[in-house]
């Protein structure tokens, strides 16, 4: 009886391990892509001399609305 339980528990643990490794790798790739996007957006906003702004993700990339003046900067990101 114990051997059967031990076998089932081992299979479940190995299955969970495989699932969590897959999730980790997917999240890591997503993080790298988002970090690369943020580097491009930051460089573009610096080039345009944008002051403090609220950054929002949109369909085409990012939108930055300056807090003081209300000016809108749109930055397209190719995916």
ZADO-1210 file (C-alpha; in nm, 4 decimals, padded with zeros to 6 digits):
<atoms>
<atom x="00.0000" y="00.0000" z="00.0000" code="UNK" pos="1"/>
<atom x="00.2779" y="00.2411" z="00.0934" code="UNK" pos="2"/>
<atom x="00.4720" y="00.1646" z="-00.2262" code="UNK" pos="3"/>
<atom x="00.1706" y="00.2557" z="-00.4405" code="UNK" pos="4"/>
<atom x="00.1262" y="00.5867" z="-00.2545" code="UNK" pos="5"/>
<atom x="00.4988" y="00.6574" z="-00.2832" code="UNK" pos="6"/>
<atom x="00.4891" y="00.5990" z="-00.6610" code="UNK" pos="7"/>
<atom x="00.1871" y="00.8256" z="-00.7106" code="UNK" pos="8"/>
<atom x="00.3391" y="01.0972" z="-00.4920" code="UNK" pos="9"/>
<atom x="00.6648" y="01.0806" z="-00.6870" code="UNK" pos="10"/>
<atom x="00.4813" y="01.1168" z="-01.0195" code="UNK" pos="11"/>
<atom x="00.2861" y="01.4172" z="-00.8877" code="UNK" pos="12"/>
<atom x="00.6017" y="01.5868" z="-00.7571" code="UNK" pos="13"/>
<atom x="00.7853" y="01.5330" z="-01.0874" code="UNK" pos="14"/>
<atom x="00.4844" y="01.6685" z="-01.2797" code="UNK" pos="15"/>
<atom x="00.4671" y="01.9794" z="-01.0599" code="UNK" pos="16"/>
<atom x="00.8409" y="02.0312" z="-01.0991" code="UNK" pos="17"/>
<atom x="00.8106" y="02.0254" z="-01.4796" code="UNK" pos="18"/>
<atom x="00.5170" y="02.2700" z="-01.4717" code="UNK" pos="19"/>
<atom x="00.6987" y="02.5162" z="-01.2439" code="UNK" pos="20"/>
<atom x="01.0175" y="02.5038" z="-01.4520" code="UNK" pos="21"/>
<atom x="00.8099" y="02.5822" z="-01.7617" code="UNK" pos="22"/>
<atom x="00.6392" y="02.8746" z="-01.5869" code="UNK" pos="23"/>
<atom x="00.9727" y="03.0086" z="-01.4667" code="UNK" pos="24"/>
<atom x="01.1237" y="02.9998" z="-01.8151" code="UNK" pos="25"/>
<atom x="00.8184" y="03.1701" z="-01.9663" code="UNK" pos="26"/>
<atom x="00.8206" y="03.4481" z="-01.7045" code="UNK" pos="27"/>
<atom x="01.1940" y="03.5009" z="-01.7525" code="UNK" pos="28"/>
<atom x="01.1515" y="03.5493" z="-02.1282" code="UNK" pos="29"/>
<atom x="00.8605" y="03.7887" z="-02.0731" code="UNK" pos="30"/>
<atom x="01.0679" y="03.9890" z="-01.8248" code="UNK" pos="31"/>
<atom x="01.3595" y="04.0170" z="-02.0694" code="UNK" pos="32"/>
<atom x="01.1272" y="04.1391" z="-02.3450" code="UNK" pos="33"/>
<atom x="00.9630" y="04.3975" z="-02.1161" code="UNK" pos="34"/>
<atom x="01.3036" y="04.5167" z="-01.9934" code="UNK" pos="35"/>
<atom x="01.4211" y="04.5646" z="-02.3521" code="UNK" pos="36"/>
<atom x="01.1021" y="04.7625" z="-02.4272" code="UNK" pos="37"/>
<atom x="01.1553" y="04.9843" z="-02.1235" code="UNK" pos="38"/>
<atom x="01.5132" y="05.0583" z="-02.2280" code="UNK" pos="39"/>
<atom x="01.3911" y="05.1699" z="-02.5729" code="UNK" pos="40"/>
<atom x="01.1067" y="05.3769" z="-02.4250" code="UNK" pos="41"/>
<atom x="01.3365" y="05.5450" z="-02.1741" code="UNK" pos="42"/>
<atom x="01.5871" y="05.6361" z="-02.4472" code="UNK" pos="43"/>
<atom x="01.3125" y="05.7769" z="-02.6698" code="UNK" pos="44"/>
<atom x="01.1566" y="05.9849" z="-02.3908" code="UNK" pos="45"/>
<atom x="01.4998" y="06.1194" z="-02.2949" code="UNK" pos="46"/>
<atom x="01.5601" y="06.2137" z="-02.6580" code="UNK" pos="47"/>
<atom x="01.2284" y="06.4012" z="-02.6664" code="UNK" pos="48"/>
<atom x="01.3081" y="06.5755" z="-02.3342" code="UNK" pos="49"/>
<atom x="00.9966" y="06.4461" z="-02.1616" code="UNK" pos="50"/>
<atom x="00.9696" y="06.5503" z="-01.7965" code="UNK" pos="51"/>
<atom x="00.8024" y="06.3438" z="-01.5211" code="UNK" pos="52"/>
<atom x="00.5172" y="06.1528" z="-01.6769" code="UNK" pos="53"/>
<atom x="00.2699" y="05.8700" z="-01.6301" code="UNK" pos="54"/>
<atom x="00.3536" y="05.5786" z="-01.8570" code="UNK" pos="55"/>
<atom x="00.0713" y="05.3602" z="-01.9891" code="UNK" pos="56"/>
<atom x="00.0915" y="05.0478" z="-02.2077" code="UNK" pos="57"/>
<atom x="-00.1214" y="05.0755" z="-02.5232" code="UNK" pos="58"/>
<atom x="-00.1886" y="04.8656" z="-02.8350" code="UNK" pos="59"/>
<atom x="00.0899" y="05.0311" z="-03.0349" code="UNK" pos="60"/>
<atom x="00.3481" y="05.0638" z="-02.7558" code="UNK" pos="61"/>
<atom x="00.3480" y="05.3182" z="-02.4737" code="UNK" pos="62"/>
<atom x="00.1923" y="05.6547" z="-02.4000" code="UNK" pos="63"/>
<atom x="00.3552" y="05.9044" z="-02.1659" code="UNK" pos="64"/>
<atom x="00.1509" y="06.1967" z="-02.0301" code="UNK" pos="65"/>
<atom x="00.3544" y="06.4696" z="-01.8625" code="UNK" pos="66"/>
<atom x="00.2303" y="06.5528" z="-01.5149" code="UNK" pos="67"/>
<atom x="00.2914" y="06.9282" z="-01.5239" code="UNK" pos="68"/>
<atom x="00.2075" y="07.0255" z="-01.8823" code="UNK" pos="69"/>
<atom x="-00.0215" y="06.7428" z="-01.9929" code="UNK" pos="70"/>
<atom x="00.1778" y="06.6872" z="-02.3144" code="UNK" pos="71"/>
<atom x="00.1387" y="06.3396" z="-02.4609" code="UNK" pos="72"/>
<atom x="00.4297" y="06.1390" z="-02.5996" code="UNK" pos="73"/>
<atom x="00.3584" y="05.8207" z="-02.7898" code="UNK" pos="74"/>
<atom x="00.6319" y="05.5630" z="-02.8334" code="UNK" pos="75"/>
<atom x="00.5754" y="05.2715" z="-03.0704" code="UNK" pos="76"/>
<atom x="00.7395" y="04.9406" z="-02.9841" code="UNK" pos="77"/>
<atom x="00.7804" y="04.6726" z="-03.2504" code="UNK" pos="78"/>
<atom x="00.6995" y="04.3284" z="-03.1189" code="UNK" pos="79"/>
</atoms>
